[in-house]
């Protein structure tokens, strides 16, 4: 599992950033490799998971 967290999604920023095109490339490549990608809205709420 990998997690991508980005706070400054922009073509340029005064601090660390990631360009929208780079995120699109990453998600496209992940799909080509058959990897599942979830957005934060797709994740279960904290405490909603039960132990198996």
mmCIF entry with sequence, helices, sheets and N, C-alpha, C, O atoms, coordinates in Angstrom:
data_MODEL
# 
_entry.id   MODEL 
# 
_entity.id                         1 
_entity.type                       polymer 
_entity.pdbx_number_of_molecules   1 
# 
_entity_poly.entity_id                      1 
_entity_poly.type                           'polypeptide(L)' 
_entity_poly.nstd_linkage                   no 
_entity_poly.nstd_monomer                   no 
_entity_poly.pdbx_seq_one_letter_code       
;(UNK)(UNK)(UNK)(UNK)(UNK)(UNK)(UNK)(UNK)(UNK)(UNK)(UNK)(UNK)(UNK)(UNK)(UNK)(UNK)
(UNK)(UNK)(UNK)(UNK)(UNK)(UNK)(UNK)(UNK)(UNK)(UNK)(UNK)(UNK)(UNK)(UNK)(UNK)(UNK)
(UNK)(UNK)(UNK)(UNK)(UNK)(UNK)(UNK)(UNK)(UNK)(UNK)(UNK)(UNK)(UNK)(UNK)(UNK)(UNK)
(UNK)(UNK)(UNK)(UNK)
;
_entity_poly.pdbx_seq_one_letter_code_can   XXXXXXXXXXXXXXXXXXXXXXXXXXXXXXXXXXXXXXXXXXXXXXXXXXXX 
_entity_poly.pdbx_strand_id                 A 
# 
loop_
_entity_poly_seq.entity_id 
_entity_poly_seq.num 
_entity_poly_seq.mon_id 
_entity_poly_seq.hetero 
1 1  UNK n 
1 2  UNK n 
1 3  UNK n 
1 4  UNK n 
1 5  UNK n 
1 6  UNK n 
1 7  UNK n 
1 8  UNK n 
1 9  UNK n 
1 10 UNK n 
1 11 UNK n 
1 12 UNK n 
1 13 UNK n 
1 14 UNK n 
1 15 UNK n 
1 16 UNK n 
1 17 UNK n 
1 18 UNK n 
1 19 UNK n 
1 20 UNK n 
1 21 UNK n 
1 22 UNK n 
1 23 UNK n 
1 24 UNK n 
1 25 UNK n 
1 26 UNK n 
1 27 UNK n 
1 28 UNK n 
1 29 UNK n 
1 30 UNK n 
1 31 UNK n 
1 32 UNK n 
1 33 UNK n 
1 34 UNK n 
1 35 UNK n 
1 36 UNK n 
1 37 UNK n 
1 38 UNK n 
1 39 UNK n 
1 40 UNK n 
1 41 UNK n 
1 42 UNK n 
1 43 UNK n 
1 44 UNK n 
1 45 UNK n 
1 46 UNK n 
1 47 UNK n 
1 48 UNK n 
1 49 UNK n 
1 50 UNK n 
1 51 UNK n 
1 52 UNK n 
# 
_struct_asym.id          A 
_struct_asym.entity_id   1 
# 
loop_
_struct_conf.conf_type_id 
_struct_conf.id 
_struct_conf.pdbx_PDB_helix_id 
_struct_conf.beg_label_comp_id 
_struct_conf.beg_label_asym_id 
_struct_conf.beg_label_seq_id 
_struct_conf.pdbx_beg_PDB_ins_code 
_struct_conf.end_label_comp_id 
_struct_conf.end_label_asym_id 
_struct_conf.end_label_seq_id 
_struct_conf.pdbx_end_PDB_ins_code 
_struct_conf.beg_auth_comp_id 
_struct_conf.beg_auth_asym_id 
_struct_conf.beg_auth_seq_id 
_struct_conf.end_auth_comp_id 
_struct_conf.end_auth_asym_id 
_struct_conf.end_auth_seq_id 
_struct_conf.pdbx_PDB_helix_class 
_struct_conf.details 
_struct_conf.pdbx_PDB_helix_length 
HELX_P HELX_P1 AA1 UNK A 20 ? UNK A 32 ? UNK A 20 UNK A 32 1 ? 13 
HELX_P HELX_P2 AA2 UNK A 40 ? UNK A 42 ? UNK A 40 UNK A 42 5 ? 3  
# 
_struct_conf_type.id          HELX_P 
_struct_conf_type.criteria    ? 
_struct_conf_type.reference   ? 
# 
loop_
_atom_site.group_PDB 
_atom_site.id 
_atom_site.type_symbol 
_atom_site.label_atom_id 
_atom_site.label_alt_id 
_atom_site.label_comp_id 
_atom_site.label_asym_id 
_atom_site.label_entity_id 
_atom_site.label_seq_id 
_atom_site.pdbx_PDB_ins_code 
_atom_site.Cartn_x 
_atom_site.Cartn_y 
_atom_site.Cartn_z 
_atom_site.occupancy 
_atom_site.B_iso_or_equiv 
_atom_site.pdbx_formal_charge 
_atom_site.auth_seq_id 
_atom_site.auth_comp_id 
_atom_site.auth_asym_id 
_atom_site.auth_atom_id 
_atom_site.pdbx_PDB_model_num 
ATOM 1   N N  . UNK A 1 1  ? 0.844   -1.155  0.000   1.00 0.00 ? 1  UNK A N  1 
ATOM 2   C CA . UNK A 1 1  ? 0.000   0.000   0.000   1.00 0.00 ? 1  UNK A CA 1 
ATOM 3   C C  . UNK A 1 1  ? 0.902   1.235   0.000   1.00 0.00 ? 1  UNK A C  1 
ATOM 4   O O  . UNK A 1 1  ? 1.936   1.270   0.666   1.00 0.00 ? 1  UNK A O  1 
ATOM 5   N N  . UNK A 1 2  ? 0.493   2.221   -0.745  1.00 0.00 ? 2  UNK A N  1 
ATOM 6   C CA . UNK A 1 2  ? 1.176   3.516   -0.784  1.00 0.00 ? 2  UNK A CA 1 
ATOM 7   C C  . UNK A 1 2  ? 0.149   4.601   -0.544  1.00 0.00 ? 2  UNK A C  1 
ATOM 8   O O  . UNK A 1 2  ? -1.029  4.443   -0.867  1.00 0.00 ? 2  UNK A O  1 
ATOM 9   N N  . UNK A 1 3  ? 0.598   5.689   0.018   1.00 0.00 ? 3  UNK A N  1 
ATOM 10  C CA . UNK A 1 3  ? -0.275  6.820   0.263   1.00 0.00 ? 3  UNK A CA 1 
ATOM 11  C C  . UNK A 1 3  ? 0.327   8.057   -0.369  1.00 0.00 ? 3  UNK A C  1 
ATOM 12  O O  . UNK A 1 3  ? 1.508   8.348   -0.179  1.00 0.00 ? 3  UNK A O  1 
ATOM 13  N N  . UNK A 1 4  ? -0.475  8.778   -1.112  1.00 0.00 ? 4  UNK A N  1 
ATOM 14  C CA . UNK A 1 4  ? -0.054  10.045  -1.702  1.00 0.00 ? 4  UNK A CA 1 
ATOM 15  C C  . UNK A 1 4  ? -0.865  11.147  -1.049  1.00 0.00 ? 4  UNK A C  1 
ATOM 16  O O  . UNK A 1 4  ? -2.092  11.174  -1.138  1.00 0.00 ? 4  UNK A O  1 
ATOM 17  N N  . UNK A 1 5  ? -0.166  12.048  -0.399  1.00 0.00 ? 5  UNK A N  1 
ATOM 18  C CA . UNK A 1 5  ? -0.818  13.195  0.226   1.00 0.00 ? 5  UNK A CA 1 
ATOM 19  C C  . UNK A 1 5  ? -0.202  14.436  -0.401  1.00 0.00 ? 5  UNK A C  1 
ATOM 20  O O  . UNK A 1 5  ? 1.017   14.606  -0.393  1.00 0.00 ? 5  UNK A O  1 
ATOM 21  N N  . UNK A 1 6  ? -1.042  15.295  -0.940  1.00 0.00 ? 6  UNK A N  1 
ATOM 22  C CA . UNK A 1 6  ? -0.545  16.513  -1.579  1.00 0.00 ? 6  UNK A CA 1 
ATOM 23  C C  . UNK A 1 6  ? -1.345  17.706  -1.080  1.00 0.00 ? 6  UNK A C  1 
ATOM 24  O O  . UNK A 1 6  ? -2.576  17.695  -1.100  1.00 0.00 ? 6  UNK A O  1 
ATOM 25  N N  . UNK A 1 7  ? -0.645  18.718  -0.641  1.00 0.00 ? 7  UNK A N  1 
ATOM 26  C CA . UNK A 1 7  ? -1.301  19.916  -0.134  1.00 0.00 ? 7  UNK A CA 1 
ATOM 27  C C  . UNK A 1 7  ? -1.235  21.067  -1.132  1.00 0.00 ? 7  UNK A C  1 
ATOM 28  O O  . UNK A 1 7  ? -2.118  21.924  -1.149  1.00 0.00 ? 7  UNK A O  1 
ATOM 29  N N  . UNK A 1 8  ? -0.204  21.093  -1.955  1.00 0.00 ? 8  UNK A N  1 
ATOM 30  C CA . UNK A 1 8  ? -0.053  22.167  -2.935  1.00 0.00 ? 8  UNK A CA 1 
ATOM 31  C C  . UNK A 1 8  ? -0.044  21.540  -4.329  1.00 0.00 ? 8  UNK A C  1 
ATOM 32  O O  . UNK A 1 8  ? 1.012   21.212  -4.870  1.00 0.00 ? 8  UNK A O  1 
ATOM 33  N N  . UNK A 1 9  ? -1.230  21.381  -4.894  1.00 0.00 ? 9  UNK A N  1 
ATOM 34  C CA . UNK A 1 9  ? -1.354  20.838  -6.246  1.00 0.00 ? 9  UNK A CA 1 
ATOM 35  C C  . UNK A 1 9  ? -1.440  22.039  -7.178  1.00 0.00 ? 9  UNK A C  1 
ATOM 36  O O  . UNK A 1 9  ? -2.469  22.710  -7.257  1.00 0.00 ? 9  UNK A O  1 
ATOM 37  N N  . UNK A 1 10 ? -0.345  22.298  -7.879  1.00 0.00 ? 10 UNK A N  1 
ATOM 38  C CA . UNK A 1 10 ? -0.276  23.485  -8.727  1.00 0.00 ? 10 UNK A CA 1 
ATOM 39  C C  . UNK A 1 10 ? 0.858   23.319  -9.727  1.00 0.00 ? 10 UNK A C  1 
ATOM 40  O O  . UNK A 1 10 ? 1.743   22.483  -9.545  1.00 0.00 ? 10 UNK A O  1 
ATOM 41  N N  . UNK A 1 11 ? 0.821   24.121  -10.782 1.00 0.00 ? 11 UNK A N  1 
ATOM 42  C CA . UNK A 1 11 ? 1.915   24.089  -11.749 1.00 0.00 ? 11 UNK A CA 1 
ATOM 43  C C  . UNK A 1 11 ? 3.165   24.768  -11.200 1.00 0.00 ? 11 UNK A C  1 
ATOM 44  O O  . UNK A 1 11 ? 4.270   24.515  -11.680 1.00 0.00 ? 11 UNK A O  1 
ATOM 45  N N  . UNK A 1 12 ? 2.998   25.615  -10.212 1.00 0.00 ? 12 UNK A N  1 
ATOM 46  C CA . UNK A 1 12 ? 4.127   26.268  -9.537  1.00 0.00 ? 12 UNK A CA 1 
ATOM 47  C C  . UNK A 1 12 ? 3.651   26.747  -8.167  1.00 0.00 ? 12 UNK A C  1 
ATOM 48  O O  . UNK A 1 12 ? 2.489   27.112  -7.989  1.00 0.00 ? 12 UNK A O  1 
ATOM 49  N N  . UNK A 1 13 ? 4.565   26.736  -7.214  1.00 0.00 ? 13 UNK A N  1 
ATOM 50  C CA . UNK A 1 13 ? 4.235   27.159  -5.846  1.00 0.00 ? 13 UNK A CA 1 
ATOM 51  C C  . UNK A 1 13 ? 5.544   27.524  -5.173  1.00 0.00 ? 13 UNK A C  1 
ATOM 52  O O  . UNK A 1 13 ? 6.598   26.996  -5.530  1.00 0.00 ? 13 UNK A O  1 
ATOM 53  N N  . UNK A 1 14 ? 5.486   28.419  -4.203  1.00 0.00 ? 14 UNK A N  1 
ATOM 54  C CA . UNK A 1 14 ? 6.706   28.860  -3.537  1.00 0.00 ? 14 UNK A CA 1 
ATOM 55  C C  . UNK A 1 14 ? 7.339   27.790  -2.654  1.00 0.00 ? 14 UNK A C  1 
ATOM 56  O O  . UNK A 1 14 ? 8.522   27.876  -2.328  1.00 0.00 ? 14 UNK A O  1 
ATOM 57  N N  . UNK A 1 15 ? 6.567   26.795  -2.271  1.00 0.00 ? 15 UNK A N  1 
ATOM 58  C CA . UNK A 1 15 ? 7.077   25.690  -1.454  1.00 0.00 ? 15 UNK A CA 1 
ATOM 59  C C  . UNK A 1 15 ? 6.947   24.389  -2.247  1.00 0.00 ? 15 UNK A C  1 
ATOM 60  O O  . UNK A 1 15 ? 6.670   24.415  -3.446  1.00 0.00 ? 15 UNK A O  1 
ATOM 61  N N  . UNK A 1 16 ? 7.141   23.282  -1.594  1.00 0.00 ? 16 UNK A N  1 
ATOM 62  C CA . UNK A 1 16 ? 7.013   21.989  -2.265  1.00 0.00 ? 16 UNK A CA 1 
ATOM 63  C C  . UNK A 1 16 ? 5.619   21.851  -2.853  1.00 0.00 ? 16 UNK A C  1 
ATOM 64  O O  . UNK A 1 16 ? 4.631   22.228  -2.223  1.00 0.00 ? 16 UNK A O  1 
ATOM 65  N N  . UNK A 1 17 ? 5.544   21.309  -4.063  1.00 0.00 ? 17 UNK A N  1 
ATOM 66  C CA . UNK A 1 17 ? 4.262   21.154  -4.736  1.00 0.00 ? 17 UNK A CA 1 
ATOM 67  C C  . UNK A 1 17 ? 4.335   19.981  -5.700  1.00 0.00 ? 17 UNK A C  1 
ATOM 68  O O  . UNK A 1 17 ? 5.411   19.449  -5.974  1.00 0.00 ? 17 UNK A O  1 
ATOM 69  N N  . UNK A 1 18 ? 3.186   19.591  -6.204  1.00 0.00 ? 18 UNK A N  1 
ATOM 70  C CA . UNK A 1 18 ? 3.112   18.586  -7.262  1.00 0.00 ? 18 UNK A CA 1 
ATOM 71  C C  . UNK A 1 18 ? 2.160   19.128  -8.324  1.00 0.00 ? 18 UNK A C  1 
ATOM 72  O O  . UNK A 1 18 ? 1.078   19.628  -8.016  1.00 0.00 ? 18 UNK A O  1 
ATOM 73  N N  . UNK A 1 19 ? 2.582   19.020  -9.562  1.00 0.00 ? 19 UNK A N  1 
ATOM 74  C CA . UNK A 1 19 ? 1.785   19.522  -10.675 1.00 0.00 ? 19 UNK A CA 1 
ATOM 75  C C  . UNK A 1 19 ? 0.608   18.587  -10.940 1.00 0.00 ? 19 UNK A C  1 
ATOM 76  O O  . UNK A 1 19 ? 0.750   17.373  -10.801 1.00 0.00 ? 19 UNK A O  1 
ATOM 77  N N  . UNK A 1 20 ? -0.544  19.123  -11.316 1.00 0.00 ? 20 UNK A N  1 
ATOM 78  C CA . UNK A 1 20 ? -1.699  18.282  -11.643 1.00 0.00 ? 20 UNK A CA 1 
ATOM 79  C C  . UNK A 1 20 ? -1.369  17.230  -12.702 1.00 0.00 ? 20 UNK A C  1 
ATOM 80  O O  . UNK A 1 20 ? -1.865  16.106  -12.634 1.00 0.00 ? 20 UNK A O  1 
ATOM 81  N N  . UNK A 1 21 ? -0.539  17.586  -13.673 1.00 0.00 ? 21 UNK A N  1 
ATOM 82  C CA . UNK A 1 21 ? -0.166  16.631  -14.720 1.00 0.00 ? 21 UNK A CA 1 
ATOM 83  C C  . UNK A 1 21 ? 0.591   15.440  -14.138 1.00 0.00 ? 21 UNK A C  1 
ATOM 84  O O  . UNK A 1 21 ? 0.438   14.321  -14.628 1.00 0.00 ? 21 UNK A O  1 
ATOM 85  N N  . UNK A 1 22 ? 1.393   15.654  -13.115 1.00 0.00 ? 22 UNK A N  1 
ATOM 86  C CA . UNK A 1 22 ? 2.138   14.559  -12.477 1.00 0.00 ? 22 UNK A CA 1 
ATOM 87  C C  . UNK A 1 22 ? 1.195   13.620  -11.745 1.00 0.00 ? 22 UNK A C  1 
ATOM 88  O O  . UNK A 1 22 ? 1.374   12.403  -11.792 1.00 0.00 ? 22 UNK A O  1 
ATOM 89  N N  . UNK A 1 23 ? 0.190   14.168  -11.067 1.00 0.00 ? 23 UNK A N  1 
ATOM 90  C CA . UNK A 1 23 ? -0.797  13.325  -10.393 1.00 0.00 ? 23 UNK A CA 1 
ATOM 91  C C  . UNK A 1 23 ? -1.579  12.519  -11.425 1.00 0.00 ? 23 UNK A C  1 
ATOM 92  O O  . UNK A 1 23 ? -1.813  11.326  -11.234 1.00 0.00 ? 23 UNK A O  1 
ATOM 93  N N  . UNK A 1 24 ? -1.979  13.161  -12.507 1.00 0.00 ? 24 UNK A N  1 
ATOM 94  C CA . UNK A 1 24 ? -2.684  12.451  -13.569 1.00 0.00 ? 24 UNK A CA 1 
ATOM 95  C C  . UNK A 1 24 ? -1.832  11.319  -14.116 1.00 0.00 ? 24 UNK A C  1 
ATOM 96  O O  . UNK A 1 24 ? -2.338  10.222  -14.355 1.00 0.00 ? 24 UNK A O  1 
ATOM 97  N N  . UNK A 1 25 ? -0.545  11.570  -14.315 1.00 0.00 ? 25 UNK A N  1 
ATOM 98  C CA . UNK A 1 25 ? 0.367   10.532  -14.810 1.00 0.00 ? 25 UNK A CA 1 
ATOM 99  C C  . UNK A 1 25 ? 0.434   9.366   -13.817 1.00 0.00 ? 25 UNK A C  1 
ATOM 100 O O  . UNK A 1 25 ? 0.361   8.204   -14.215 1.00 0.00 ? 25 UNK A O  1 
ATOM 101 N N  . UNK A 1 26 ? 0.572   9.681   -12.528 1.00 0.00 ? 26 UNK A N  1 
ATOM 102 C CA . UNK A 1 26 ? 0.651   8.630   -11.506 1.00 0.00 ? 26 UNK A CA 1 
ATOM 103 C C  . UNK A 1 26 ? -0.610  7.768   -11.480 1.00 0.00 ? 26 UNK A C  1 
ATOM 104 O O  . UNK A 1 26 ? -0.528  6.541   -11.412 1.00 0.00 ? 26 UNK A O  1 
ATOM 105 N N  . UNK A 1 27 ? -1.774  8.412   -11.535 1.00 0.00 ? 27 UNK A N  1 
ATOM 106 C CA . UNK A 1 27 ? -3.030  7.659   -11.493 1.00 0.00 ? 27 UNK A CA 1 
ATOM 107 C C  . UNK A 1 27 ? -3.230  6.832   -12.763 1.00 0.00 ? 27 UNK A C  1 
ATOM 108 O O  . UNK A 1 27 ? -3.736  5.711   -12.702 1.00 0.00 ? 27 UNK A O  1 
ATOM 109 N N  . UNK A 1 28 ? -2.838  7.378   -13.901 1.00 0.00 ? 28 UNK A N  1 
ATOM 110 C CA . UNK A 1 28 ? -2.936  6.637   -15.162 1.00 0.00 ? 28 UNK A CA 1 
ATOM 111 C C  . UNK A 1 28 ? -2.014  5.428   -15.134 1.00 0.00 ? 28 UNK A C  1 
ATOM 112 O O  . UNK A 1 28 ? -2.413  4.330   -15.522 1.00 0.00 ? 28 UNK A O  1 
ATOM 113 N N  . UNK A 1 29 ? -0.800  5.622   -14.683 1.00 0.00 ? 29 UNK A N  1 
ATOM 114 C CA . UNK A 1 29 ? 0.169   4.507   -14.612 1.00 0.00 ? 29 UNK A CA 1 
ATOM 115 C C  . UNK A 1 29 ? -0.318  3.443   -13.634 1.00 0.00 ? 29 UNK A C  1 
ATOM 116 O O  . UNK A 1 29 ? -0.198  2.249   -13.912 1.00 0.00 ? 29 UNK A O  1 
ATOM 117 N N  . UNK A 1 30 ? -0.858  3.855   -12.506 1.00 0.00 ? 30 UNK A N  1 
ATOM 118 C CA . UNK A 1 30 ? -1.387  2.890   -11.533 1.00 0.00 ? 30 UNK A CA 1 
ATOM 119 C C  . UNK A 1 30 ? -2.502  2.068   -12.162 1.00 0.00 ? 30 UNK A C  1 
ATOM 120 O O  . UNK A 1 30 ? -2.552  0.851   -11.982 1.00 0.00 ? 30 UNK A O  1 
ATOM 121 N N  . UNK A 1 31 ? -3.393  2.717   -12.897 1.00 0.00 ? 31 UNK A N  1 
ATOM 122 C CA . UNK A 1 31 ? -4.487  1.998   -13.564 1.00 0.00 ? 31 UNK A CA 1 
ATOM 123 C C  . UNK A 1 31 ? -3.941  1.019   -14.591 1.00 0.00 ? 31 UNK A C  1 
ATOM 124 O O  . UNK A 1 31 ? -4.438  -0.102  -14.698 1.00 0.00 ? 31 UNK A O  1 
ATOM 125 N N  . UNK A 1 32 ? -2.930  1.421   -15.344 1.00 0.00 ? 32 UNK A N  1 
ATOM 126 C CA . UNK A 1 32 ? -2.316  0.535   -16.337 1.00 0.00 ? 32 UNK A CA 1 
ATOM 127 C C  . UNK A 1 32 ? -1.718  -0.698  -15.679 1.00 0.00 ? 32 UNK A C  1 
ATOM 128 O O  . UNK A 1 32 ? -1.715  -1.779  -16.268 1.00 0.00 ? 32 UNK A O  1 
ATOM 129 N N  . UNK A 1 33 ? -1.213  -0.543  -14.466 1.00 0.00 ? 33 UNK A N  1 
ATOM 130 C CA . UNK A 1 33 ? -0.621  -1.657  -13.728 1.00 0.00 ? 33 UNK A CA 1 
ATOM 131 C C  . UNK A 1 33 ? -1.662  -2.467  -12.964 1.00 0.00 ? 33 UNK A C  1 
ATOM 132 O O  . UNK A 1 33 ? -1.328  -3.468  -12.330 1.00 0.00 ? 33 UNK A O  1 
ATOM 133 N N  . UNK A 1 34 ? -2.919  -2.039  -13.020 1.00 0.00 ? 34 UNK A N  1 
ATOM 134 C CA . UNK A 1 34 ? -3.987  -2.752  -12.337 1.00 0.00 ? 34 UNK A CA 1 
ATOM 135 C C  . UNK A 1 34 ? -4.053  -2.464  -10.850 1.00 0.00 ? 34 UNK A C  1 
ATOM 136 O O  . UNK A 1 34 ? -4.635  -3.248  -10.101 1.00 0.00 ? 34 UNK A O  1 
ATOM 137 N N  . UNK A 1 35 ? -3.475  -1.367  -10.406 1.00 0.00 ? 35 UNK A N  1 
ATOM 138 C CA . UNK A 1 35 ? -3.496  -1.025  -8.992  1.00 0.00 ? 35 UNK A CA 1 
ATOM 139 C C  . UNK A 1 35 ? -4.789  -0.294  -8.642  1.00 0.00 ? 35 UNK A C  1 
ATOM 140 O O  . UNK A 1 35 ? -5.298  0.499   -9.435  1.00 0.00 ? 35 UNK A O  1 
ATOM 141 N N  . UNK A 1 36 ? -5.300  -0.560  -7.487  1.00 0.00 ? 36 UNK A N  1 
ATOM 142 C CA . UNK A 1 36 ? -6.517  0.083   -7.013  1.00 0.00 ? 36 UNK A CA 1 
ATOM 143 C C  . UNK A 1 36 ? -6.153  1.441   -6.426  1.00 0.00 ? 36 UNK A C  1 
ATOM 144 O O  . UNK A 1 36 ? -5.211  1.557   -5.642  1.00 0.00 ? 36 UNK A O  1 
ATOM 145 N N  . UNK A 1 37 ? -6.901  2.453   -6.808  1.00 0.00 ? 37 UNK A N  1 
ATOM 146 C CA . UNK A 1 37 ? -6.682  3.803   -6.277  1.00 0.00 ? 37 UNK A CA 1 
ATOM 147 C C  . UNK A 1 37 ? -7.966  4.288   -5.619  1.00 0.00 ? 37 UNK A C  1 
ATOM 148 O O  . UNK A 1 37 ? -9.051  4.194   -6.193  1.00 0.00 ? 37 UNK A O  1 
ATOM 149 N N  . UNK A 1 38 ? -7.823  4.800   -4.423  1.00 0.00 ? 38 UNK A N  1 
ATOM 150 C CA . UNK A 1 38 ? -8.964  5.334   -3.694  1.00 0.00 ? 38 UNK A CA 1 
ATOM 151 C C  . UNK A 1 38 ? -8.691  6.775   -3.321  1.00 0.00 ? 38 UNK A C  1 
ATOM 152 O O  . UNK A 1 38 ? -7.565  7.126   -2.969  1.00 0.00 ? 38 UNK A O  1 
ATOM 153 N N  . UNK A 1 39 ? -9.697  7.599   -3.395  1.00 0.00 ? 39 UNK A N  1 
ATOM 154 C CA . UNK A 1 39 ? -9.606  8.963   -2.897  1.00 0.00 ? 39 UNK A CA 1 
ATOM 155 C C  . UNK A 1 39 ? -9.947  8.976   -1.426  1.00 0.00 ? 39 UNK A C  1 
ATOM 156 O O  . UNK A 1 39 ? -10.496 8.003   -0.910  1.00 0.00 ? 39 UNK A O  1 
ATOM 157 N N  . UNK A 1 40 ? -9.633  10.054  -0.743  1.00 0.00 ? 40 UNK A N  1 
ATOM 158 C CA . UNK A 1 40 ? -9.917  10.102  0.689   1.00 0.00 ? 40 UNK A CA 1 
ATOM 159 C C  . UNK A 1 40 ? -11.410 9.971   0.974   1.00 0.00 ? 40 UNK A C  1 
ATOM 160 O O  . UNK A 1 40 ? -11.791 9.483   2.038   1.00 0.00 ? 40 UNK A O  1 
ATOM 161 N N  . UNK A 1 41 ? -12.255 10.394  0.048   1.00 0.00 ? 41 UNK A N  1 
ATOM 162 C CA . UNK A 1 41 ? -13.701 10.250  0.232   1.00 0.00 ? 41 UNK A CA 1 
ATOM 163 C C  . UNK A 1 41 ? -14.155 8.791   0.126   1.00 0.00 ? 41 UNK A C  1 
ATOM 164 O O  . UNK A 1 41 ? -15.256 8.451   0.559   1.00 0.00 ? 41 UNK A O  1 
ATOM 165 N N  . UNK A 1 42 ? -13.316 7.938   -0.444  1.00 0.00 ? 42 UNK A N  1 
ATOM 166 C CA . UNK A 1 42 ? -13.656 6.519   -0.609  1.00 0.00 ? 42 UNK A CA 1 
ATOM 167 C C  . UNK A 1 42 ? -13.248 5.665   0.582   1.00 0.00 ? 42 UNK A C  1 
ATOM 168 O O  . UNK A 1 42 ? -13.656 4.508   0.683   1.00 0.00 ? 42 UNK A O  1 
ATOM 169 N N  . UNK A 1 43 ? -12.452 6.219   1.479   1.00 0.00 ? 43 UNK A N  1 
ATOM 170 C CA . UNK A 1 43 ? -11.954 5.452   2.620   1.00 0.00 ? 43 UNK A CA 1 
ATOM 171 C C  . UNK A 1 43 ? -13.024 5.351   3.700   1.00 0.00 ? 43 UNK A C  1 
ATOM 172 O O  . UNK A 1 43 ? -13.846 6.255   3.851   1.00 0.00 ? 43 UNK A O  1 
ATOM 173 N N  . UNK A 1 44 ? -13.014 4.235   4.463   1.00 0.00 ? 44 UNK A N  1 
ATOM 174 C CA . UNK A 1 44 ? -14.007 4.098   5.537   1.00 0.00 ? 44 UNK A CA 1 
ATOM 175 C C  . UNK A 1 44 ? -13.703 5.110   6.651   1.00 0.00 ? 44 UNK A C  1 
ATOM 176 O O  . UNK A 1 44 ? -12.555 5.506   6.853   1.00 0.00 ? 44 UNK A O  1 
ATOM 177 N N  . UNK A 1 45 ? -14.734 5.507   7.352   1.00 0.00 ? 45 UNK A N  1 
ATOM 178 C CA . UNK A 1 45 ? -14.555 6.432   8.468   1.00 0.00 ? 45 UNK A CA 1 
ATOM 179 C C  . UNK A 1 45 ? -13.816 5.736   9.598   1.00 0.00 ? 45 UNK A C  1 
ATOM 180 O O  . UNK A 1 45 ? -13.933 4.524   9.778   1.00 0.00 ? 45 UNK A O  1 
ATOM 181 N N  . UNK A 1 46 ? -13.061 6.506   10.348  1.00 0.00 ? 46 UNK A N  1 
ATOM 182 C CA . UNK A 1 46 ? -12.321 5.963   11.495  1.00 0.00 ? 46 UNK A CA 1 
ATOM 183 C C  . UNK A 1 46 ? -13.275 5.282   12.443  1.00 0.00 ? 46 UNK A C  1 
ATOM 184 O O  . UNK A 1 46 ? -14.330 5.826   12.768  1.00 0.00 ? 46 UNK A O  1 
ATOM 185 N N  . UNK A 1 47 ? -12.913 4.095   12.888  1.00 0.00 ? 47 UNK A N  1 
ATOM 186 C CA . UNK A 1 47 ? -13.734 3.344   13.832  1.00 0.00 ? 47 UNK A CA 1 
ATOM 187 C C  . UNK A 1 47 ? -14.804 2.500   13.182  1.00 0.00 ? 47 UNK A C  1 
ATOM 188 O O  . UNK A 1 47 ? -15.499 1.757   13.875  1.00 0.00 ? 47 UNK A O  1 
ATOM 189 N N  . UNK A 1 48 ? -14.963 2.590   11.857  1.00 0.00 ? 48 UNK A N  1 
ATOM 190 C CA . UNK A 1 48 ? -16.018 1.818   11.213  1.00 0.00 ? 48 UNK A CA 1 
ATOM 191 C C  . UNK A 1 48 ? -15.553 0.420   10.814  1.00 0.00 ? 48 UNK A C  1 
ATOM 192 O O  . UNK A 1 48 ? -16.365 -0.410  10.407  1.00 0.00 ? 48 UNK A O  1 
ATOM 193 N N  . UNK A 1 49 ? -14.256 0.157   10.927  1.00 0.00 ? 49 UNK A N  1 
ATOM 194 C CA . UNK A 1 49 ? -13.740 -1.178  10.598  1.00 0.00 ? 49 UNK A CA 1 
ATOM 195 C C  . UNK A 1 49 ? -13.779 -2.058  11.831  1.00 0.00 ? 49 UNK A C  1 
ATOM 196 O O  . UNK A 1 49 ? -13.509 -1.595  12.940  1.00 0.00 ? 49 UNK A O  1 
ATOM 197 N N  . UNK A 1 50 ? -14.110 -3.312  11.646  1.00 0.00 ? 50 UNK A N  1 
ATOM 198 C CA . UNK A 1 50 ? -14.134 -4.249  12.767  1.00 0.00 ? 50 UNK A CA 1 
ATOM 199 C C  . UNK A 1 50 ? -13.039 -5.272  12.566  1.00 0.00 ? 50 UNK A C  1 
ATOM 200 O O  . UNK A 1 50 ? -12.663 -5.572  11.433  1.00 0.00 ? 50 UNK A O  1 
ATOM 201 N N  . UNK A 1 51 ? -12.534 -5.798  13.637  1.00 0.00 ? 51 UNK A N  1 
ATOM 202 C CA . UNK A 1 51 ? -11.496 -6.824  13.574  1.00 0.00 ? 51 UNK A CA 1 
ATOM 203 C C  . UNK A 1 51 ? -12.077 -8.089  12.991  1.00 0.00 ? 51 UNK A C  1 
ATOM 204 O O  . UNK A 1 51 ? -13.209 -8.471  13.288  1.00 0.00 ? 51 UNK A O  1 
ATOM 205 N N  . UNK A 1 52 ? -11.283 -8.731  12.157  1.00 0.00 ? 52 UNK A N  1 
ATOM 206 C CA . UNK A 1 52 ? -11.748 -9.985  11.521  1.00 0.00 ? 52 UNK A CA 1 
ATOM 207 C C  . UNK A 1 52 ? -11.560 -11.146 12.452  1.00 0.00 ? 52 UNK A C  1 
ATOM 208 O O  . UNK A 1 52 ? -11.889 -12.279 12.101  1.00 0.00 ? 52 UNK A O  1 
# 
